[in-house]
Amino acid sequence: MVEEPHPAPRLERLAGVLVDYSTGVKEGDLVCIDTDPAAAPLVQAIWRRVLAAGAHPHLRVDLDAAQEILLREGNDDQIDWIT
């Protein structure tokens, strides 16, 4: 994910609504951002807003082939842990 130098104002506003209003993120919170690579610009704005709130962001990116690879190459314990 390449950093966008100046996020679009609408993405900054949306990130503010999500972080400040909808979820009420505050200092010390652990925030899991579960996303798809296509949402990178919005995720970067959310990441910045979470950091500004003093919280700890954790990023989980969903890759299209990840589930297929897990089912094809994972062992029973790995599959059970995910499901």
Stockholm file with secondary structure:
# STOCKHOLM 1.0

chainA/1-83         MVEEPHPAPRLERLAGVLVDYSTGVKEGDLVCIDTDPAAAPLVQAIWRRVLAAGAHPHLRVDLDAAQEILLREGNDDQIDWIT
#=GR chainA/1-83 SS CCCCSSCCHHHHHHHHIIIIIISCCCTTCEEEEEECGGGHHHHHHHHHHHHHTTCEEEEEECCTTHHHHHHHHCCHHHHHHHC
#=GC SS_cons        CCCCSSCCHHHHHHHHIIIIIISCCCTTCEEEEEECGGGHHHHHHHHHHHHHTTCEEEEEECCTTHHHHHHHHCCHHHHHHHC
//
